[in-house]
Amino acid sequence: MSEERTPFDSIEGSLEYIVLLRQAIETARGAVAIEKRRAQAEDARRRIEALQLVAYKLERLASHTDSSRRLLNDLRTLRRLLLNEREEAAERRTDLAHP
């Protein structure tokens, strides 16, 4: 059975997923704001409270995705640094072996 590829097979794929998730969160936040205004116009207190909770949870999720994006960027930078150092070390070994 062959392994299926996922968005999480690489740091770049994970970053792309996080960016898409963040966009979806912003879309949802806009929709919640519209619904909250409707509920306020209808004086639907319980619905307003529920929408405030939804808005809070979306804010927390946005914060977590922002943190995840920063962590993934850091990991990508570190990977590039480490790979470059390995390539440079391999080149130095090759240069020393072939004077």
KOLBA-244374 format. One record per atom (N, C-alpha, C, O, CB): residue number from 1; residue in one letter; chain; x, y, z. Coordinates in Angstrom, 1 decimal. Each point is the difference from the previous one (the first is absolute). Glycine has a CB too. Example, Ala and Ser with C-alpha at 12.3 -4.5 7.8 and 13.67 -1.06 7.14 Angstrom:
BEGIN
(1 "A" "A" (13.2 -5.7 7.8)) (1 "A" "A" (-0.9 1.2 0.0)) (1 "A" "A" (0.9 1.2 0.0)) (1 "A" "A" (1.0 0.0 0.7)) (1 "A" "A" (-2.9 -1.2 0.5)) (2 "S" "A" (1.5 2.3 -1.9)) (2 "S" "A" (0.9 1.1 0.0)) (2 "S" "A" (-0.8 1.1 0.8)) (2 "S" "A" (0.5 1.1 0.1)) (2 "S" "A" (0.7 -1.7 -2.3)) 
***
This chain:
BEGIN
(1 "M" "A" (0.9 -1.2 0.0)) (1 "M" "A" (-0.9 1.2 0.0)) (1 "M" "A" (0.9 1.2 0.0)) (1 "M" "A" (0.9 0.1 0.8)) (1 "M" "A" (-2.8 -1.3 0.4)) (2 "S" "A" (1.7 2.2 -2.1)) (2 "S" "A" (0.8 1.2 -0.1)) (2 "S" "A" (-0.5 1.0 1.0)) (2 "S" "A" (-1.1 0.1 0.4)) (2 "S" "A" (1.6 -0.5 -2.8)) (3 "E" "A" (0.5 1.2 2.9)) (3 "E" "A" (-0.3 1.0 1.0)) (3 "E" "A" (-0.6 1.2 -0.8)) (3 "E" "A" (0.5 0.5 -1.0)) (3 "E" "A" (1.3 -1.3 2.6)) (4 "E" "A" (-2.9 1.4 -1.0)) (4 "E" "A" (-0.6 1.2 -0.6)) (4 "E" "A" (0.7 1.2 0.5)) (4 "E" "A" (0.5 0.0 1.2)) (4 "E" "A" (-2.7 -1.2 -1.4)) (5 "R" "A" (2.4 2.2 -0.6)) (5 "R" "A" (0.6 1.2 0.4)) (5 "R" "A" (-1.0 0.9 0.7)) (5 "R" "A" (-1.2 0.0 -0.4)) (5 "R" "A" (2.8 -0.1 -1.6)) (6 "T" "A" (-1.1 0.8 3.0)) (6 "T" "A" (-0.9 0.9 0.7)) (6 "T" "A" (0.6 1.4 0.0)) (6 "T" "A" (1.2 0.1 -0.4)) (6 "T" "A" (-2.0 -2.0 1.9)) (7 "P" "A" (0.1 2.9 -1.1)) (7 "P" "A" (0.5 1.4 0.1)) (7 "P" "A" (1.2 0.1 1.0)) (7 "P" "A" (0.7 1.0 0.0)) (7 "P" "A" (-2.9 -0.1 -0.7)) (8 "F" "A" (2.3 -1.9 1.6)) (8 "F" "A" (0.9 0.0 1.1)) (8 "F" "A" (1.3 -0.8 -0.3)) (8 "F" "A" (0.8 -0.2 0.9)) (8 "F" "A" (-2.7 0.5 0.6)) (9 "D" "A" (2.1 -0.6 -2.8)) (9 "D" "A" (1.2 -0.8 -0.3)) (9 "D" "A" (1.3 0.9 0.0)) (9 "D" "A" (1.1 -0.5 0.0)) (9 "D" "A" (-2.5 -1.0 -1.4)) (10 "S" "A" (1.2 2.8 1.4)) (10 "S" "A" (1.1 1.0 0.0)) (10 "S" "A" (-0.4 1.2 0.8)) (10 "S" "A" (-1.1 0.3 0.3)) (10 "S" "A" (1.9 -1.2 -2.5)) (11 "I" "A" (0.2 1.6 2.6)) (11 "I" "A" (-0.2 1.2 0.8)) (11 "I" "A" (-0.8 1.0 -0.9)) (11 "I" "A" (-0.9 0.7 0.4)) (11 "I" "A" (3.0 -1.0 1.0)) (12 "E" "A" (-1.7 0.4 -2.7)) (12 "E" "A" (-0.6 0.9 -0.9)) (12 "E" "A" (-1.5 -0.4 -0.2)) (12 "E" "A" (-0.9 0.9 -0.1)) (12 "E" "A" (3.1 -0.5 -1.1)) (13 "G" "A" (-2.5 -1.6 1.1)) (13 "G" "A" (-1.4 -0.5 -0.1)) (13 "G" "A" (-0.8 0.4 1.2)) (13 "G" "A" (-1.2 0.4 0.0)) (13 "G" "A" (1.9 -2.3 -1.4)) (14 "S" "A" (-0.1 1.7 2.6)) (14 "S" "A" (-0.6 0.4 1.2)) (14 "S" "A" (-0.3 1.5 0.1)) (14 "S" "A" (-1.0 0.4 0.5)) (14 "S" "A" (2.1 -2.4 0.6)) (15 "L" "A" (-0.1 2.8 -1.5)) (15 "L" "A" (-0.2 1.4 0.0)) (15 "L" "A" (-1.1 0.4 -0.9)) (15 "L" "A" (-0.8 0.9 0.3)) (15 "L" "A" (3.2 -0.6 0.1)) (16 "E" "A" (-2.5 -0.9 -1.6)) (16 "E" "A" (-1.1 0.3 -0.9)) (16 "E" "A" (-1.4 -0.3 0.6)) (16 "E" "A" (-0.9 0.7 -0.1)) (16 "E" "A" (2.5 -1.2 -1.8)) (17 "Y" "A" (-1.6 -0.7 2.6)) (17 "Y" "A" (-1.3 -0.3 0.7)) (17 "Y" "A" (-0.3 1.0 1.1)) (17 "Y" "A" (-1.2 0.4 0.1)) (17 "Y" "A" (1.7 -2.8 -0.5)) (18 "I" "A" (0.5 2.8 1.1)) (18 "I" "A" (-0.3 1.0 1.1)) (18 "I" "A" (-0.5 1.3 -0.6)) (18 "I" "A" (-0.9 0.7 0.6)) (18 "I" "A" (2.7 -1.7 0.8)) (19 "V" "A" (-1.2 1.5 -2.5)) (19 "V" "A" (-0.4 1.2 -0.7)) (19 "V" "A" (-1.5 -0.2 -0.4)) (19 "V" "A" (-0.8 1.0 0.2)) (19 "V" "A" (3.2 -0.5 -1.0)) (20 "L" "A" (-2.8 -1.6 0.2)) (20 "L" "A" (-1.4 -0.2 -0.4)) (20 "L" "A" (-0.9 0.0 1.2)) (20 "L" "A" (-1.1 0.5 -0.1)) (20 "L" "A" (1.9 -1.8 -1.9)) (21 "L" "A" (-0.4 0.6 3.1)) (21 "L" "A" (-0.8 0.0 1.2)) (21 "L" "A" (-0.2 1.4 0.5)) (21 "L" "A" (-1.1 0.3 0.5)) (21 "L" "A" (2.0 -2.6 0.0)) (22 "R" "A" (0.1 3.1 -0.5)) (22 "R" "A" (-0.1 1.4 0.5)) (22 "R" "A" (-1.0 0.8 -0.8)) (22 "R" "A" (-0.7 0.8 0.5)) (22 "R" "A" (3.1 -0.9 0.3)) (23 "Q" "A" (-2.3 -0.1 -2.1)) (23 "Q" "A" (-1.0 0.6 -0.9)) (23 "Q" "A" (-1.4 -0.4 0.3)) (23 "Q" "A" (-0.9 0.8 0.0)) (23 "Q" "A" (2.6 -0.6 -1.8)) (24 "A" "A" (-1.9 -1.5 2.0)) (24 "A" "A" (-1.3 -0.5 0.4)) (24 "A" "A" (-0.5 0.6 1.3)) (24 "A" "A" (-1.2 0.3 0.2)) (24 "A" "A" (1.7 -2.4 -1.4)) (25 "I" "A" (0.4 2.2 2.2)) (25 "I" "A" (-0.3 0.6 1.3)) (25 "I" "A" (-0.5 1.5 -0.2)) (25 "I" "A" (-1.0 0.4 0.6)) (25 "I" "A" (2.7 -1.9 0.5)) (26 "E" "A" (-1.0 2.2 -2.0)) (26 "E" "A" (-0.4 1.4 -0.2)) (26 "E" "A" (-1.4 0.1 -0.7)) (26 "E" "A" (-0.8 0.9 0.3)) (26 "E" "A" (3.2 -0.3 -0.5)) (27 "T" "A" (-2.6 -1.5 -0.7)) (27 "T" "A" (-1.4 -0.1 -0.6)) (27 "T" "A" (-1.0 -0.2 1.0)) (27 "T" "A" (-1.1 0.6 0.0)) (27 "T" "A" (2.1 -1.4 -2.1)) (28 "A" "A" (-0.8 -0.2 3.0)) (28 "A" "A" (-0.9 -0.4 1.0)) (28 "A" "A" (-0.2 1.2 1.0)) (28 "A" "A" (-1.2 0.3 0.4)) (28 "A" "A" (1.8 -2.7 -0.6)) (29 "R" "A" (0.4 3.1 0.5)) (29 "R" "A" (-0.1 1.2 0.9)) (29 "R" "A" (-0.9 1.0 -0.6)) (29 "R" "A" (-0.8 0.6 0.7)) (29 "R" "A" (3.1 -1.1 0.2)) (30 "G" "A" (-2.2 0.8 -2.2)) (30 "G" "A" (-0.8 0.9 -0.7)) (30 "G" "A" (-1.5 -0.4 0.1)) (30 "G" "A" (-0.9 0.8 0.2)) (30 "G" "A" (2.8 -0.2 -1.7)) (31 "A" "A" (-2.1 -1.9 1.2)) (31 "A" "A" (-1.4 -0.5 0.1)) (31 "A" "A" (-0.6 0.1 1.4)) (31 "A" "A" (-1.2 0.3 0.1)) (31 "A" "A" (1.8 -1.9 -2.0)) (32 "V" "A" (0.2 1.3 2.9)) (32 "V" "A" (-0.5 0.1 1.4)) (32 "V" "A" (-0.3 1.5 0.3)) (32 "V" "A" (-1.0 0.2 0.7)) (32 "V" "A" (2.4 -2.2 0.0)) (33 "A" "A" (-0.6 2.9 -1.1)) (33 "A" "A" (-0.3 1.4 0.2)) (33 "A" "A" (-1.3 0.4 -0.6)) (33 "A" "A" (-0.8 0.8 0.6)) (33 "A" "A" (3.3 -0.3 -0.5)) (34 "I" "A" (-2.8 -0.9 -1.3)) (34 "I" "A" (-1.3 0.3 -0.6)) (34 "I" "A" (-1.1 -0.6 0.8)) (34 "I" "A" (-1.0 0.6 0.2)) (34 "I" "A" (2.1 -0.6 -2.5)) (35 "E" "A" (-1.0 -1.3 2.7)) (35 "E" "A" (-1.0 -0.6 0.7)) (35 "E" "A" (-0.2 0.6 1.4)) (35 "E" "A" (-1.1 0.1 0.5)) (35 "E" "A" (1.6 -2.2 -1.7)) (36 "K" "A" (0.6 2.6 1.8)) (36 "K" "A" (-0.2 0.7 1.3)) (36 "K" "A" (-0.8 1.3 -0.2)) (36 "K" "A" (-0.8 0.3 0.9)) (36 "K" "A" (3.0 -1.3 -0.2)) (37 "R" "A" (-1.9 1.7 -1.8)) (37 "R" "A" (-0.8 1.2 -0.2)) (37 "R" "A" (-1.5 -0.3 -0.2)) (37 "R" "A" (-0.8 0.8 0.5)) (37 "R" "A" (2.9 0.3 -1.5)) (38 "R" "A" (-2.4 -2.2 0.3)) (38 "R" "A" (-1.4 -0.4 -0.2)) (38 "R" "A" (-0.6 -0.3 1.3)) (38 "R" "A" (-1.1 0.4 0.3)) (38 "R" "A" (1.7 -1.3 -2.6)) (39 "A" "A" (0.1 0.1 3.1)) (39 "A" "A" (-0.5 -0.4 1.3)) (39 "A" "A" (-0.2 1.2 0.9)) (39 "A" "A" (-1.0 0.1 0.8)) (39 "A" "A" (2.2 -2.3 -1.0)) (40 "Q" "A" (-0.3 3.2 0.1)) (40 "Q" "A" (-0.2 1.2 0.8)) (40 "Q" "A" (-1.3 0.8 -0.4)) (40 "Q" "A" (-0.7 0.5 0.8)) (40 "Q" "A" (3.2 -0.4 -0.4)) (41 "A" "A" (-2.7 -0.1 -1.7)) (41 "A" "A" (-1.1 0.7 -0.6)) (41 "A" "A" (-1.3 -0.7 0.5)) (41 "A" "A" (-1.1 0.7 0.2)) (41 "A" "A" (2.4 0.1 -2.2)) (42 "E" "A" (-1.3 -2.1 2.2)) (42 "E" "A" (-1.1 -0.8 0.4)) (42 "E" "A" (-0.1 -0.1 1.5)) (42 "E" "A" (-0.9 -0.5 0.6)) (42 "E" "A" (1.0 -0.8 -2.7)) (43 "D" "A" (0.9 1.9 2.8)) (43 "D" "A" (0.1 -0.1 1.4)) (43 "D" "A" (-0.1 -1.4 0.5)) (43 "D" "A" (-0.6 -0.4 1.0)) (43 "D" "A" (-0.5 2.6 -0.8)) (44 "A" "A" (1.9 -3.1 -0.9)) (44 "A" "A" (0.0 -1.4 0.4)) (44 "A" "A" (1.3 -0.2 0.9)) (44 "A" "A" (1.0 -0.4 -0.5)) (44 "A" "A" (-2.2 -0.3 -1.7)) (45 "R" "A" (1.0 0.8 3.5)) (45 "R" "A" (1.1 0.0 0.9)) (45 "R" "A" (0.8 -1.3 0.1)) (45 "R" "A" (1.2 0.1 0.0)) (45 "R" "A" (-2.6 1.5 1.3)) (46 "R" "A" (0.7 -2.7 -1.3)) (46 "R" "A" (0.7 -1.3 0.1)) (46 "R" "A" (0.8 -0.2 -1.3)) (46 "R" "A" (1.1 -0.5 0.1)) (46 "R" "A" (-2.9 -0.4 1.4)) (47 "R" "A" (1.2 1.3 -2.6)) (47 "R" "A" (0.8 -0.2 -1.3)) (47 "R" "A" (1.2 1.0 0.0)) (47 "R" "A" (1.0 -0.4 -0.5)) (47 "R" "A" (-3.2 -0.3 -0.7)) (48 "I" "A" (2.0 1.9 1.7)) (48 "I" "A" (1.1 0.9 0.1)) (48 "I" "A" (1.2 -0.6 0.8)) (48 "I" "A" (1.1 0.0 -0.3)) (48 "I" "A" (-2.7 2.0 0.1)) (49 "E" "A" (1.2 -2.5 1.4)) (49 "E" "A" (1.0 -0.7 0.9)) (49 "E" "A" (0.7 -1.1 -0.7)) (49 "E" "A" (1.2 -0.2 0.1)) (49 "E" "A" (-2.6 0.9 1.9)) (50 "A" "A" (0.6 -1.5 -2.7)) (50 "A" "A" (0.6 -1.2 -0.7)) (50 "A" "A" (1.0 0.5 -1.1)) (50 "A" "A" (1.1 -0.5 -0.2)) (50 "A" "A" (-3.2 -0.9 0.7)) (51 "L" "A" (1.7 2.4 -1.2)) (51 "L" "A" (0.8 0.6 -1.1)) (51 "L" "A" (1.3 0.7 0.6)) (51 "L" "A" (1.0 -0.1 -0.6)) (51 "L" "A" (-3.0 0.4 -0.8)) (52 "Q" "A" (1.9 0.3 2.6)) (52 "Q" "A" (1.2 0.5 0.6)) (52 "Q" "A" (0.9 -1.1 0.4)) (52 "Q" "A" (1.3 0.2 -0.1)) (52 "Q" "A" (-2.7 1.7 1.0)) (53 "L" "A" (0.9 -3.0 -0.4)) (53 "L" "A" (0.9 -1.2 0.3)) (53 "L" "A" (0.6 -0.5 -1.3)) (53 "L" "A" (1.2 -0.3 0.0)) (53 "L" "A" (-2.7 -0.3 2.0)) (54 "V" "A" (0.8 0.5 -3.1)) (54 "V" "A" (0.5 -0.4 -1.2)) (54 "V" "A" (1.1 0.9 -0.5)) (54 "V" "A" (1.1 -0.4 -0.4)) (54 "V" "A" (-3.3 -0.6 -0.2)) (55 "A" "A" (2.0 2.3 0.7)) (55 "A" "A" (1.0 1.0 -0.4)) (55 "A" "A" (1.3 -0.2 0.9)) (55 "A" "A" (1.1 0.1 -0.5)) (55 "A" "A" (-3.0 1.5 -0.2)) (56 "Y" "A" (1.7 -1.8 2.0)) (56 "Y" "A" (1.1 -0.2 0.9)) (56 "Y" "A" (0.8 -1.3 -0.5)) (56 "Y" "A" (1.3 0.1 0.0)) (56 "Y" "A" (-2.5 1.1 1.9)) (57 "K" "A" (0.5 -2.2 -2.1)) (57 "K" "A" (0.7 -1.3 -0.4)) (57 "K" "A" (0.7 0.2 -1.3)) (57 "K" "A" (1.1 -0.5 -0.2)) (57 "K" "A" (-2.8 -0.8 1.4)) (58 "L" "A" (1.1 2.0 -2.2)) (58 "L" "A" (0.7 0.3 -1.2)) (58 "L" "A" (1.2 0.8 0.2)) (58 "L" "A" (1.1 -0.2 -0.7)) (58 "L" "A" (-3.3 0.1 -0.5)) (59 "E" "A" (2.2 1.1 2.1)) (59 "E" "A" (1.1 0.8 0.3)) (59 "E" "A" (1.2 -0.8 0.5)) (59 "E" "A" (1.1 0.1 -0.3)) (59 "E" "A" (-2.6 1.8 0.8)) (60 "R" "A" (1.1 -2.9 0.4)) (60 "R" "A" (1.0 -0.9 0.6)) (60 "R" "A" (0.6 -0.9 -1.1)) (60 "R" "A" (1.2 -0.2 0.0)) (60 "R" "A" (-2.4 0.3 2.2)) (61 "L" "A" (0.4 -0.6 -3.0)) (61 "L" "A" (0.5 -0.8 -1.1)) (61 "L" "A" (0.9 0.8 -0.9)) (61 "L" "A" (1.0 -0.5 -0.5)) (61 "L" "A" (-3.1 -0.9 0.6)) (62 "A" "A" (1.7 2.6 -0.4)) (62 "A" "A" (0.9 0.9 -0.9)) (62 "A" "A" (1.3 0.2 0.7)) (62 "A" "A" (1.1 -0.1 -0.7)) (62 "A" "A" (-3.1 1.2 -0.2)) (63 "S" "A" (2.0 -0.9 2.2)) (63 "S" "A" (1.3 0.2 0.7)) (63 "S" "A" (0.8 -1.3 0.0)) (63 "S" "A" (1.3 0.1 -0.2)) (63 "S" "A" (-2.4 1.5 1.7)) (64 "H" "A" (0.5 -2.8 -1.4)) (64 "H" "A" (0.8 -1.2 -0.1)) (64 "H" "A" (0.5 -0.2 -1.4)) (64 "H" "A" (1.1 -0.5 -0.2)) (64 "H" "A" (-2.5 -0.5 2.0)) (65 "T" "A" (0.6 1.3 -2.8)) (65 "T" "A" (0.5 -0.2 -1.4)) (65 "T" "A" (1.2 0.9 -0.3)) (65 "T" "A" (0.9 -0.3 -0.7)) (65 "T" "A" (-3.2 -0.4 0.0)) (66 "D" "A" (2.2 2.0 1.3)) (66 "D" "A" (1.1 0.9 -0.2)) (66 "D" "A" (1.3 -0.5 0.6)) (66 "D" "A" (1.1 0.1 -0.5)) (66 "D" "A" (-2.8 1.8 0.5)) (67 "S" "A" (1.5 -2.4 1.2)) (67 "S" "A" (1.2 -0.6 0.7)) (67 "S" "A" (0.6 -1.2 -0.7)) (67 "S" "A" (1.2 -0.2 -0.2)) (67 "S" "A" (-2.2 0.9 2.4)) (68 "S" "A" (0.1 -1.5 -2.8)) (68 "S" "A" (0.4 -1.2 -0.7)) (68 "S" "A" (0.8 0.4 -1.3)) (68 "S" "A" (1.0 -0.6 -0.4)) (68 "S" "A" (-3.0 -0.7 1.3)) (69 "R" "A" (1.5 2.4 -1.5)) (69 "R" "A" (0.6 0.5 -1.2)) (69 "R" "A" (1.4 0.5 0.3)) (69 "R" "A" (1.0 -0.3 -0.8)) (69 "R" "A" (-3.2 0.9 -0.2)) (70 "R" "A" (2.4 0.1 2.1)) (70 "R" "A" (1.3 0.5 0.4)) (70 "R" "A" (0.9 -1.2 0.3)) (70 "R" "A" (1.2 0.0 -0.4)) (70 "R" "A" (-2.2 2.1 1.3)) (71 "L" "A" (0.5 -3.1 -0.2)) (71 "L" "A" (0.8 -1.1 0.3)) (71 "L" "A" (0.5 -0.8 -1.2)) (71 "L" "A" (1.1 -0.4 -0.1)) (71 "L" "A" (-2.3 0.2 2.3)) (72 "L" "A" (0.3 0.0 -3.2)) (72 "L" "A" (0.3 -0.6 -1.2)) (72 "L" "A" (1.0 0.8 -0.8)) (72 "L" "A" (0.9 -0.6 -0.6)) (72 "L" "A" (-3.1 -0.5 0.5)) (73 "N" "A" (2.1 2.4 0.1)) (73 "N" "A" (1.0 0.8 -0.7)) (73 "N" "A" (1.3 -0.1 0.7)) (73 "N" "A" (1.1 -0.1 -0.7)) (73 "N" "A" (-2.9 1.7 0.0)) (74 "D" "A" (1.9 -1.6 2.0)) (74 "D" "A" (1.2 -0.2 0.7)) (74 "D" "A" (0.7 -1.4 -0.4)) (74 "D" "A" (1.2 -0.1 -0.2)) (74 "D" "A" (-2.1 1.5 2.1)) (75 "L" "A" (0.1 -2.4 -1.9)) (75 "L" "A" (0.5 -1.4 -0.3)) (75 "L" "A" (0.5 0.0 -1.5)) (75 "L" "A" (1.0 -0.6 -0.2)) (75 "L" "A" (-2.6 -0.4 1.8)) (76 "R" "A" (0.9 1.7 -2.5)) (76 "R" "A" (0.4 0.0 -1.4)) (76 "R" "A" (1.4 0.7 -0.1)) (76 "R" "A" (0.9 -0.4 -0.7)) (76 "R" "A" (-3.3 0.4 -0.1)) (77 "T" "A" (2.5 1.1 1.5)) (77 "T" "A" (1.3 0.8 0.0)) (77 "T" "A" (1.1 -0.9 0.6)) (77 "T" "A" (1.1 0.0 -0.5)) (77 "T" "A" (-2.4 2.2 0.7)) (78 "L" "A" (1.0 -2.8 0.9)) (78 "L" "A" (1.1 -0.9 0.6)) (78 "L" "A" (0.3 -1.1 -0.9)) (78 "L" "A" (1.2 -0.4 -0.1)) (78 "L" "A" (-2.0 1.0 2.4)) (79 "R" "A" (-0.1 -1.2 -2.9)) (79 "R" "A" (0.3 -1.1 -0.9)) (79 "R" "A" (0.9 0.5 -1.2)) (79 "R" "A" (0.9 -0.7 -0.3)) (79 "R" "A" (-3.1 -0.4 0.9)) (80 "R" "A" (1.8 2.2 -1.1)) (80 "R" "A" (0.9 0.6 -1.1)) (80 "R" "A" (1.4 0.3 0.5)) (80 "R" "A" (1.0 -0.3 -0.7)) (80 "R" "A" (-3.1 1.2 -0.4)) (81 "L" "A" (2.2 -0.4 2.3)) (81 "L" "A" (1.3 0.3 0.6)) (81 "L" "A" (0.8 -1.3 0.2)) (81 "L" "A" (1.2 -0.1 -0.4)) (81 "L" "A" (-2.2 2.1 1.5)) (82 "L" "A" (0.3 -3.0 -0.6)) (82 "L" "A" (0.7 -1.3 0.3)) (82 "L" "A" (0.4 -0.7 -1.3)) (82 "L" "A" (1.1 -0.5 -0.2)) (82 "L" "A" (-2.3 0.3 2.3)) (83 "L" "A" (0.3 0.2 -3.1)) (83 "L" "A" (0.3 -0.6 -1.3)) (83 "L" "A" (1.2 0.7 -0.7)) (83 "L" "A" (0.8 -0.6 -0.6)) (83 "L" "A" (-3.2 -0.2 0.4)) (84 "N" "A" (2.4 2.1 0.3)) (84 "N" "A" (1.0 0.8 -0.7)) (84 "N" "A" (1.4 -0.3 0.7)) (84 "N" "A" (1.0 -0.1 -0.7)) (84 "N" "A" (-2.7 1.9 0.1)) (85 "E" "A" (1.7 -1.9 1.9)) (85 "E" "A" (1.2 -0.4 0.8)) (85 "E" "A" (0.5 -1.3 -0.4)) (85 "E" "A" (1.2 -0.2 -0.2)) (85 "E" "A" (-1.9 1.6 2.1)) (86 "R" "A" (-0.2 -2.4 -2.1)) (86 "R" "A" (0.4 -1.3 -0.4)) (86 "R" "A" (0.6 0.0 -1.4)) (86 "R" "A" (1.0 -0.7 -0.3)) (86 "R" "A" (-2.8 -0.3 1.8)) (87 "E" "A" (1.2 1.7 -2.4)) (87 "E" "A" (0.5 0.1 -1.4)) (87 "E" "A" (1.4 0.7 0.0)) (87 "E" "A" (0.8 -0.5 -0.7)) (87 "E" "A" (-3.2 0.6 -0.2)) (88 "E" "A" (2.5 0.9 1.7)) (88 "E" "A" (1.3 0.7 0.1)) (88 "E" "A" (1.1 -0.9 0.6)) (88 "E" "A" (1.1 -0.1 -0.5)) (88 "E" "A" (-2.3 2.3 0.7)) (89 "A" "A" (0.9 -3.0 0.8)) (89 "A" "A" (0.9 -1.0 0.6)) (89 "A" "A" (0.4 -1.0 -1.0)) (89 "A" "A" (1.1 -0.4 -0.1)) (89 "A" "A" (-2.1 0.8 2.4)) (90 "A" "A" (0.0 -0.9 -3.1)) (90 "A" "A" (0.3 -1.0 -1.0)) (90 "A" "A" (0.9 0.5 -1.1)) (90 "A" "A" (0.9 -0.6 -0.4)) (90 "A" "A" (-3.1 -0.4 0.9)) (91 "E" "A" (2.0 2.3 -0.8)) (91 "E" "A" (0.8 0.6 -1.1)) (91 "E" "A" (1.4 0.2 0.6)) (91 "E" "A" (1.0 -0.2 -0.8)) (91 "E" "A" (-3.0 1.4 -0.2)) (92 "R" "A" (2.2 -0.8 2.2)) (92 "R" "A" (1.3 0.1 0.6)) (92 "R" "A" (0.8 -1.3 0.1)) (92 "R" "A" (1.2 -0.1 -0.3)) (92 "R" "A" (-2.1 2.0 1.7)) (93 "R" "A" (0.1 -3.0 -1.1)) (93 "R" "A" (0.7 -1.3 0.0)) (93 "R" "A" (0.4 -0.4 -1.4)) (93 "R" "A" (1.1 -0.6 -0.1)) (93 "R" "A" (-2.5 -0.1 2.1)) (94 "T" "A" (0.6 1.0 -3.0)) (94 "T" "A" (0.3 -0.3 -1.3)) (94 "T" "A" (1.3 0.8 -0.5)) (94 "T" "A" (0.9 -0.6 -0.6)) (94 "T" "A" (-3.4 0.1 0.1)) (95 "D" "A" (2.5 1.8 0.9)) (95 "D" "A" (1.1 0.8 -0.4)) (95 "D" "A" (1.3 -0.5 0.7)) (95 "D" "A" (1.1 0.0 -0.6)) (95 "D" "A" (-2.6 1.9 0.3)) (96 "L" "A" (1.4 -2.4 1.6)) (96 "L" "A" (1.2 -0.5 0.6)) (96 "L" "A" (0.5 -1.3 -0.5)) (96 "L" "A" (1.2 -0.3 -0.1)) (96 "L" "A" (-2.0 1.5 2.1)) (97 "A" "A" (-0.2 -2.0 -2.5)) (97 "A" "A" (0.4 -1.3 -0.6)) (97 "A" "A" (0.6 0.1 -1.4)) (97 "A" "A" (0.8 -0.9 -0.4)) (97 "A" "A" (-2.6 -0.1 1.7)) (98 "H" "A" (1.5 2.1 -2.0)) (98 "H" "A" (0.6 0.2 -1.3)) (98 "H" "A" (0.7 1.3 -0.1)) (98 "H" "A" (-0.5 1.0 -0.5)) (98 "H" "A" (-1.4 -2.3 -0.5)) (99 "P" "A" (3.2 1.3 1.5)) (99 "P" "A" (0.8 1.3 -0.1)) (99 "P" "A" (0.4 0.4 -1.3)) (99 "P" "A" (0.6 1.0 -0.2)) (99 "P" "A" (0.2 -1.6 2.4)) 
***
